[in-house]
Structure formats: structure tokens, C-alpha cells
Amino acid sequence: MNRLGTASSPYLLQHADNPVDWWPWSPEAFAEARERDVPLLISVGYAACHWCHVMAHESFADDDVAKVVNEHFVAIKVDREERPDVDAVYMTATQAMTGQGGWPMTVFATPDGQPFFCGTYFPRPTFVRLLHAVAAAWRDQRDAVVRQGAEVVTAIGGVRAAGPTTPMTEGVLDAAAAQLSAEFDEGHGGFGAAPKFPPQMSLLFLLRYHQRTGDDRALEIVRHTCEQMARGGIYDQLAGGFARYSVDAHWIVPHFEKMLYDNALLLRVYTQLWRLTGDPLAARVAAETGRFLLADLATPEGGFASSLDADTDGVEGLTYVWTPDQLREALGDADGTFAADLFGVTDRGTFEHGTSVLRLMRDLDAAGEAVVARARDVTARLRAARATRSQPGRDDKVVAAWTGLAITALVEAALVLPDGHGSAGDGSAGDGFGGDGFAAAAVRAGTLLADLHLVDGRLRRVSRGGVVGTAAGVLDDHGCVAEAFCALHQLTGEGRWLDLAGRLLDTALDRFSDGRGGFYDTADDAEALVTRPADPTDNATPSGLSAIAAALVAAGALAGEARYREAAEAALATVAPIAARHARFTGYACAVGEAQLSGPYEIAIAGAGALVGAAWRLAPPGAVVVSGQPDQPGVPLLADRPMLGGEPTAYVCRGFVCDRPVTDVADLRGLLTR
């Protein structure tokens, strides 16, 4: 029976025609397992996951395998992006049992959902043997299986136990920066060995740390890592945007899926790197990444799709790789040879079957005009040629948290990048993308979240095709969307966005708090799972705790709400002990800590003009900037802040205690860079 055909998740729909009798995650699936007295097979993945596709092709699409699954199990298919709470519970169990995790995640559980055997990808022969072994154990060793499930639940519940707290102080942030410095790959940038992931949140933290302390080492880590990634195969040299990770330590060969959250966070990194250094490579990559979001991930309803697949027609990277002959065929002999030299395409290749992933082998940002013009022409023609190939699939569901990250990044890009790169240069909404700039895209996406994802005052996790899903928003949805609404308040000067952010934060404080300063990842009235997840560490995206702390800091500064600031301080205190020892897993929390330590500054511009652009370019870490007419309704920072002598006037404050107002850019610079 096809129970997935009406799902809102493209990942579930990919499995709708499998011979495996899949159930969506639902009370009915658990009831079926209890009635049949069989264990659950819970398979968790996502649409852009390469190995999920491999296991589906090898096992779930196979009639013989499906016969075994259907006879002995109730099979549940879960989209981890739609149900991160379910994923978090079983990923903790998988890591506890195996020492590692990943997707597809394969979990065998009792009819009540208690996991007793976990793993990830299994090749078909191994998977078939495992199915028979688990079925036999359920039949012949039931008591031991149930006891193991109960022990696993107890163990993973202990992982969530509250730990010590300490304020997020300068000392903690110094220790985190020092640890990142010690783990830095001096040759190739980033941290650790293969596979190597873009360390977006750690880079954001180090940029803020550098700005506060003047530490040159922190800035060099960011600059070198950003340059190496931008020149590598992990970056799409033709159309912009970053792949999920590099399979090697040198950023040469990516795992080709492109995720919205990676590109949103990296857009912020490159935007802020340009802001602090004026690096032309940073401005170019930021602009191209923002344009990738609008060109390839924007949905007709105004949101952003979750991802592009790693595979095309079942072949990983098929859309993206080239041979020298293919370059010459697309460009002619002379330009084909030029392109091969420019992008590192050789007869031997860097990928499979003699193909190469494009890398940038020359410094175009320092090249002569003729070389730059030729490179641009070649790039445009190759992009057009690539467009005639089969394209990777797109998961077009809109995830609230990830769209929130994209909104915040696009607002920063619109207000910070130089003319011609997405902004208007004076703080107004620019025209950075074919008549429809980054700012306009951010407002459209925010409007979609406000109008569609907020249902009866509560946030929903996903939508698709303009239809909102049933999955409740989790903590990172509330944090990332509230932070995005704070960004939109600063962009537009409209009070509605700050009001919406406040409502989300009030819900988080009321429904997600653990009563000790920390937060659970699910609301107190959400579906009860075998444990209630609460992970304070950042992973591929900011943790729910880090995201909510960021929004609390911003909203507290914008609205003058001391309770928001106090809640942020308490939340960061729960993660500070981890940050001092495991900096790579607390990058966003540390970035928020820098904002909190800085003040954050509250910058109000009564009026418009050059002061606005200067405020955004010079703002200390985590500062909020609002501009508009004095006493504008719904904008607390503009209350009782007149223009002096009829000229635009800047008010620079910390904790709503302000310096003397200034009307000159040089004077504003002095207040913000002292």
C-alpha cells in the first residue's frame, strides 16, 4: 500500500513507489506494530543524501528485500529535515551504540519506539542478513531486546542531563579562539582532516572576535579558509554556491549536494569578511552566493528550497564535472585550453572516469582586465552549456529555520556589500539581482513565513507549494526565524517584524525553556518521543539554543527588553563550558557571545543617507542598526530621537545609554571604532 503518495516531503515521495510498505511517522504506524507484534524499522534520511539514494536503489526498491521487511517489520520513513526532533533522538542512540552517525540512519525499535539496534548505510547483502537476525532476536530473545531498548533510552536521556553553567566571558571566548587557532589547517584552511566541512559558524565567531580584539591570527584563519574554499571544487565556479563538504582535506572534490543552510551561513561569512577587509574575492563570492540562492533555490511562493541533490540521473556530480574535450567542444580549441588552465581540468582528472571538478587556479581578482573579461566570457558560456545537461533534483520544501538563516544573510548582504554586489551602498534596498535585489527577496521570504508558517500563533516547520505542513516548529525554527524578523525590522523600519520576533521569543521562553536557563528542542506540548531532545551544540546549523540566544540578544537590543537579554545570558551560560573545550561545536554560540560582550551596540539613524551605510559598515560585533523617521511607530530605537538641525542624525547607544548624537560620518566612525 502506498502511504507516502500524499506526503509533503520530496524525500518521502521518492520512496512512494518502493515495494517496501512504508508508513510515514505517525501514531497509526506505532499502532500497527503493536497490533502485529513486530518491531519498527525506522529509516531516516533526506532528499539530497547520496547514500540514501544508494540504499534505496540497492535495498528498498528490491522486491526480495521488501518481502522480508514487510513480513517482519513495520517500516517508517522519516525526512530528517521535516522532523529534526525524531532525527535527533535516534541519532543520539545511533552515536551511542556505534560511535558514529550519518544518513541514511537505520534504526530497529520496539513498537513503542525504543531503539535497540542502530546503524547507518548497509549494503544489500549485509542489510538482508541484519533483517533476518533482528527478526529472529525479536522472536527468540524478546526480553533481552526489550531490555536493551529500555537501557538505550535511559542512556540517551542521561546525555541530555543539565551540566555546569558559567558566564560567556572574555576568557571563554579567548579559549575558544585559541583552540580554533591550534586546530587550524595552515596549508589548506579549515579544521580537521577529510571529509572537511565549511566551518561557517566558527568563521563568523572569529570575525567578530577579531573585530573586538584586533587579533590578526583570527582574521588570517578566516581569510585563508575563505580563499581556499572559494578557489576549490567545493565552490561552484560557474554559478556560485557551495557544496555540502569536501571528501578530501584540500577542498578539491565535493560531495555535490548544495544545502540552503550552508550557503546562507557562508553568505554571511563572506559579506562580513568584505566588510572588515575590503577583500574583492569576498565581495565577489558573497554576491555570487546570494545570486545562487535567488536563481536556484527561490520558490514561486517566495521561500527558499532546502537543497539540490548530489546526484543527477543516479550519478554523483554528473552535472558539474568536465573533461578537456568537453571544454573544447563547448568553447572551441583556444578558449577550451584557456578554460582548462583556468579551472584545473586535466586529462587525468580530479574526480571519477577522468573528469575534473572545476577549481579556480588563477587569482582573477588581481588579474588584468583582458584576462578577467575572457574568464567571465568563458564562465558564462560554460554555465550555458551546463544548463543543457540533466540537472540535479531539488527538494523544494521550505524549512522555516533555514529560510530564516537565508533572510538574515540576504539582509546583511543588501545593506553591507558595495554597489553592484547586491546593495545600494547607502543602506537602502539595492537592486542586486536582475531588478529584484537581495533585500526584496528577504522581505518576500519573511512574508511567506509570517503569513503561511504561523498558524494560530504557533510556528510550523515546513511548507511546500504554498501549503503548510503539520510538523510543529522546533527550537531552531523559533530562533532562526525570530532573528530573521529582527533583521527585517532593521532593513525596513517596520514595527510588525519586531512584534513578530517578540511573539516567537515569548513562545520559546514559555514552551521550550528547561527552567534552568537552557532549552529543549521541542515544545512542552509537542508530540512526546522516547526522550525530549535538547542539544546545545552547533552542528551543520546553529543549535536551537544558539539560534534562540542570537534572536534574544538582537530583540533585546531593538526593543529594550531586559528580560530577553537576561534569558540570552542564561542560555549562553549553559553552553560556555562546552565552548571553552570544544570550540568547533559552539561557533554560533560564541558569535552570539561576542555580540553580548560588545553590548550589543544599538545604532539609531533618524533619517537616511550616508550615515546608514556607514553604520552598517562600521558596526561592532552583533550591533543592531535601525533607520527611519523619528518616533516611527513600532520602532523603539527611534523613539524620542529627533534629527538635529533637520539633518540625518545618528544615536549610538549600549543598554539604551547613548553617546551624544552626531550628524557627520567621521564623527560616527569615531564613536564606532574607538
N, C-alpha and C positions, 0 to 999 in steps of 0.2 A: 504494500500500500504506500502511495506517495503522500507523505505528511509534510514534506518540505516545500511543496509547489507554491504555497501561498506565503512563504517566508519573505520578510523584508530584507534579509541579508543575502547579498550575492554569493557569499561563501556557502551558505546552506543551499541556495538554488543550484550551485554547481554539483551538488550531491543528490538532487531531487530524483534523478533517473537511475541512481545506483540500484542494483539488486538487493543491497542491504536495506532492511526495513527500518530506516532511520526515523527517530522521533525528534522533534525539537525539544529543548529543555522546557519541561512543563510538568505540572502535578500529575497529568494523565500518564506520562511515561513512568513515573515512580509507581503509580498505582498498578500499571501493567506488570511491572517487575514483581511487585508484591503478590499480585494475583497468580502469576505464572511461577512464582518462587524461583526466580533466576536472578543472577547478578546483572548489574549495569555495565555496559561498555560505553564509556564517555570519551568521545573523540573531539579534541579542541584544536582549532586552527584559525586561519584567516585567508582571505581570498588571494593575497599576493604571495603567499607562502609556497616556495618552490617544493619543499619536501612534503608538504601537504598534498600537492598535486601528484607527486610521485607515489605516495602511499595510496591515494585514491585510485590511481590508474592500476597499480600492482595488485591491490587487495580489495578495495571497496567496490570496484567495478567488475570484479571477478565472480562469476556465478558460484563456483565451488566454495570460495571463501565466504561469500554471502550466505550460503546454505548453513555453514557452521555457526556464523554469527546469529542468524535468525533463529536457529534451533535452540541455542544455549544462552542467549543474552537478550536484553532489551538495549538496543543501540541508540545513543543520544548524540546528536551532532550539535556542537556549540561554536558559535563565532565569538572568539575571544574579544574582538573589538566591540561587539554588541553587549556582551556580558563579561566585563572585566572582573566583576566580583566572583563569578563562577571560576574563571580562569585563575584568579589569584589564590583561591582556596586550594585548587587541585595542583597548581604549580608549586605551592609550598610543600604539598605532600610529595610531589614528584622529586623535588630537590632534596627533601629529607630522606627519601628512600634510595635515590640513585646518586646523589651528589651533583646532579646537573639537571638542567631543564631545557626546554625548547619546544618547537612545534613542527609537526603535529604532536600534540600531547595525547597519550593513550592511557586511560585510567580504567581499572576494573574496580567496581564498588558494590557494596551491598545494596539491596533495594531501598534502603534509607539514605543512600549517598555516601556512606563511609568508605573511603578508598582503602583497598587492601593490597593492590599491586599497581605500580605506575611505571611508565616509560615514555619514550618519545616516538621516533620513527622506527618501525620494524620492517625489514624486508619480508616479502611474502612468505617464504618457507618458515622463517622464524615466527612470524605472526600466526601462521596456521598451527604450529606446534604449541605456541603460547595459548591460543584459544582452547585447544583440547586440554591442556594442562590445567588451566583455570577452571574449565567446566568440570573436570574430574575432581579438583580440590573442593569445589563448591558441593559436589555430590558426596564425596567420601570424607572430607575433613572440614565440615561446615563449622564446627565450633572453633577450630583454630583460625579459620578465615575470618569469622565474625570478630573474634578476639583481636586479631591483628588490625582489623579496621578500626575498632574502638581505640586501640593503642595509638594508631596513627593520628586519629582525630585529637586525642589527648596531647600528643606530641606537638602537632602543628598549632594547637591552641596555646601551648606554652611559648611558642615562638613569638606570639603576639603580646605576651605579658609586658606590662609597662616597665621601662628601665629607669635609670637615674636621669635627672634633669640638671642642666646648668645653663646660665645665660649665654647667648650667642655673642661673645665678646670679641674684642680685637685679637686677644690671644688665641681663641678658637680659629678665627679666620686666618691668622698668621700661620698656625699649624697646618690648616688645610692647604694654604698656598704652598707651604714648604713641602708638603707631601706630594702635591702635584708636580712641583719642580723636580723632586727626586725621581719620580716615575716617568718623567718626560722622555720621549724618544728623540734624542738630539739630532739624529740623522734625518728621520722621515716625519717627525711631528706626531702628535697624538700621544696616546699612552698604551702601554702593553704591547703584546705581540699579536700575531694573526689568530683569529679574524679581528680586524681593527674597525671599531665603530667611531663615527664622528662624535667627539666629546662636547656636544653643543653647550650643555649646561655648565660644565666646568670652564669652558671658554668665556661664557657670559660672566661667571664669577670672577675669573682672572682679569677681565677687562675692568670690572668695577673695582677690584682690588688695586689694580694699577692706578686707576684714576684717584683713588683715595690716598694711596701711599706713595705714589711715584715709583713703584718698584719696576725697574726695567726688565728684570727677568720674567715677570708675569706677562708683560706685553710681548716680549720676544717669543714666549711659548705660544701665544695666540697667533702672532703674525706668521711664524714658521709653520704652524699646523694649518692655518687657513690657506697659506700659499701652496703647501704640498697637496692638500685636498683639492684645491681649485685647479691645479695642474694635472691631477691624477685621473685615472679612469673612473673613479667614484663620482666625479662630476661630469655631467653631460655637456661635452664641449660644443655641441651643435644647438641645443635647445635650452640649456640651463637646467638647474635642479640636480639634487644629489641622490644617489642610490643609498640603500639602507646601510651597507657596510662593505668593507673590502675584505676579500678572502685571504689577502696577503697583508704583510705589515707595511707595504710601500704605497698603498692606495692605488695599485695598478688595475687589478681585476675586481670589479664589484660583484656583490650579489645584487642583481639588477633591479629588484623592486624599488619603487620610489614611494615613500610614505609622506603623507601630508605633514605629520608632526615633525619629522626630521627637517624638512625644507622650511617650515615655519620658524623653527628654532634657529636654523642656520642663517635664515634671512636676518634675524635679529643680530646674530653674531657679526656678520659681515657689515651690516648697517652701522653697528656700534664701533666696529674696528675702523671704518672710514671716518666716523665722527671724531674719533680720538686721534687719528693719524693722518687723514687725508690720502691714504693709500689708494691709488686709482684701481688696482686689482680688486680691492674690497668693494669699491663702489660699483664696478662692473659686475662682479659676481652677485652682489646683493640685488642689483636691478634685474639681472637675468633670472635669478631665482624667483623674484617676485613675479616676473612675467611668466615664468613656468607655472606658477600657481594659477594665474588667471587664464592662461592659454590651455593648460592640460588638465587641471583639476577643478576648475569652476563648474558648477552645476547650473542648469537653467533656472532653478529656483533662487539662486543667489548664494548658495553654500559652497562647500569645497568637498570633492570626493576624497575618500580615505586613502586610496593608493592606486598605483599602476603595478601590474603583475611583473614578476621576474621573467616569466616565460611568454613566448609568442608561439602559437601553434604547437605547444608542448615542448618547445626547445628554449632553454635558458639563454637569454641575451640575443636571440636571433635578430631582433630589430636593430640592435645597436652596434654590432661588430662589423669590421671591414677587412678586406684583403687589398693589397696593392692593385690588383687587377680591377677590383670593383671601384676603387677610387679613380683609376684611369678611365674606366667605362663611363663613370658619371661626369667626369670633369675634362676629359681629354688628357693626352700624354703629359704635357707640360704642367698643367695645374694639378694633375693627379700625382705627379712626382713631388711637386711643392707640398701638396696636402699630406703625402706620406711622410715627408720630412717634418712637417709642422706637427703632425699628430702621432708620430712614432709608430707608423704602420709598416711592418716588415714582412718579408716572405716567411720567416719562421713563425711570426705571430706571438701574441702575448696571451691568447685565450685558446680555445679548442679548435682543432682542424685547421690550423694555420691562420686563423683570424686574429685580429687585434682590436682591443678596446682603445678608443681614441684618448690620447693624453696630449696636453699642451707642452711641447718640447722647447718652445722659444718664449721669451719674455715680450709678448706683444705690447704690454703697457709701456715698455721702454723702447719699442722698435720705431723705425722711421715711418712716415706717413704712407709711403708706397707699399711697404710690407703689410702694414695694418689694413690698408684698403684691399689688398689682394687677399689677405686672410679672411676679411669679412665677406668678400665676394664668394670665396671658396666655401666658407661655412654656410652661407645662405643656400648655395646650390646643393651642397651635401644634405642639408636639412630638407630641402625639397625632394631630393632623391630618396631620402629615408622615409619620407611621408608616403611614398608609393609602395613601400613594403607593408606586410602584415604588421599590425600594431598590437602591443600587449593589451590584455583585458584591463578594465578599470572597475574598481569597486566604488560605485557611485553613491554609497550611503554616506550621509553626513553625520559625523560624530561630534557631539557638542563640544567636548573638551578640545579636540584637535582643531576644530573651526575657531574656537576661542584663541588658541595659540596663533593661528594664521591672522586673525583680526589684529591682535596686538602687534604682530610683526609688520603687517602692512601699514598700520597707523604710524609706527616708528619710521618705516621707510619713506612714507609720504611726507613726513614732517622733517626728516633729517637729511636724506640723500640730496645731492646737488641737482641743479637744473638739468633736465634731460635724463635723469635716472629715476623718475617716479614722483618727484616733488616739484613744488613751485618755488622753493627756495626761500619764501618769506613766511612759511608756516601755514599757508593756505593749502587747500586740497589741490594737488597737482594733477596734471594730465600725463601719466607715465605709461599709458598702455592704450594706444590707438583710440584716443578720445575718451577713455574710461579708466581713470587713474586708480592707483592703489587705494587712495582714500575712499573713493566711491565704492570700490569693491568691498572694503572693510565695512562700510555702512550697510551695504546690501546684506552681507553675511550676518551682521549683528541684528538686522531687522528680521531675517529669517529665524534666528534663534529666539528672539523676543516674541515673535508672532506665532511660531509653529511649535517650538520645543518647550515653551512654558505652557503647561496645561493645568488649569485650576490651581495656579500658583506654584506648581511643582515642575521641576525640570526633567525632561525626558532625554535619554541618552542619544538616540539616533533617529534620523528620518531618511526617507528615500522617495524621490519623485514627488516631493511636496506632501508626503503622508508621514506623520509622526509615528514612531514605533511605540511599543508598550513598555520597553525596558526603562526602569527608573534611572535618573541621573545619579551617578556616584559622586564621591567627594571631588575627584579631579574635574568632573564636569562643572560643578559649582564654582571651584576655584578658578579654572581657566576662563570660563565664561564671565565670571564677575570681573576678573582682571581685564578682559576684553571690553566689557562695558565701561570700565573706568577709562580705558584708552579712548573709547569713542566719545566719552564725556569731554576729554581733553581735546580731541580733534574737532568736535562740533560745537562745544559750548552749550549743549542741550542738557537740561536737567534730567530728562527722562532716563538717560543712560546711567547716571549716578543713582537714581532711585531704584532702577532695576538691579544694579550691583548690590545695593544695600539689602534688597529683599532676598537675593540669593545667599548673601553672607549671613543674614539673620536665620535663614533656614538651616544653613550649615552649623551655626552655633547652637541652634535648638535641637537639631535632629542627628547630627553626626558627632558631637563632642563626646569624649570619653570621661569627662568630668575631672580630668587631671591635667588639662592643658593640651592633650593630644586629640586626635580624631580617629574615628573608624572610617573605613572607606565606603560603608553603606549606611543608610539612614536607619534610625531605630524602628521605623515602621516598614522597612523593606522586607522582601522575601527572606525568610530565615534559611541559612545554609548550615552545613555541619559545623562551621565556625564563622565568626564575624571577622572579615579581613580588616587589617589595619597595618599597612606597611608604610613607615615613614621615609624609606629610602627612594631616591630617584632612580629610574631605570631608563627605558627608551624615551619616556616622557617624564615630566615632573611628577613626583608623588602627589597624591591628593593633599597631603599635609603641606608640602612646599607650595603647591598652587594656591591653596586657600590662604596661606600666610602671605603670599605675594599680593593677593587681592585685598586682604585685610590691611596691609601696610598702605597700599595705594588709596583705598577708600577712606581709611582713617585720615590721611593727609588731605584728601579732596573735600571731605565732609566735616572735618574737625571732630571726628568721633574717637574719643579716648578709649572707649571700650574695644574698638576694632584694633587699635594699636596694642593694647594690653593683651588681647587674645592672640595676636601675631607673636608677641614676645613669648607668651606661654607655649605656643606651638613650636617655635624655633628652639626653645629650651629643651624640648623633648628630643630633638634631633642633633643638637650641638655636640653631645658626647660622641655620637657616631661621626659627625663631620670632622672632629679632631683626629680620628683614627682612619676613616675610610672616605677621604675627600671625593674620590671619583664617583661615589654613590650618593653624594649630597650636594651636587653642584648648584642646583636651583635654590636649595635652602640657603647655601652660602651666599648666593647672589642676593637673595632677599635679606639676609643678614647684613650685607653691605648697605642696602637701601635703608634698613632700620638704623644702622650705626651712623649713616650720613645725616639722618634727620627723620624722614627724608625732607629735602627742601620742598617748600610749597612756593611756586612761582606764579604769580597772577599778573597778567598783562591787561590793563584797562585800555582797550583799543586794539589796533592791529599793527601791521607793518614790520619793520626790521627788527624790533625788539623780540618779536615772537620767534623768528628764525634763530636769532642769537641765543635766546633762552633754551631752545631745543638743542642747539649745537654745543652749548657750554654747560648744560645741566649736570650737577653732581649725581653720583650713583642713585638710581631709583627715584629721582626727583619727579614731581608732578608739575605740569605746566598747563594753565588754563588761560585763554584769552577771550575777550569779548567786551561788550558794553558794561560799564559799571552797574552793579545791582541787577545783573541779568537774572531772571527768575530761575531757581533751581541750581544756581551755581554759587555755593558758599564762598569760594575763594574770591569772587568778585564783589561780595557784599561790602559796602562802605569803602570802596576803593576807587576814588574818582580819578579822572585824567587831570593832571596838573597843567594849568595854562592851556587847556584844550588839546594837549599833545598826548600821544600814547605813553603810558606810564607803567613801569614795572615795579612790583612789590615782591621782595624776596624774603621769605619767612621760614622759620623752623619752629614747629609746635605752635604755629599761629602767632609767634613773636617775630615782628618784622623789622628789617633794616629800613632806613629812610628810603622813600620811593625815588626812582631815577627815571629820567626820560632819554638818556643817552646810552647808546650801545656800549661805549667804552666804560661808562660807569657800571653798567650791568655786568660786563665782563669782570670788572674788579670785584664785585660782590660774589660772583660765582666761582672765581678761581683763586681766591685768597688762601 
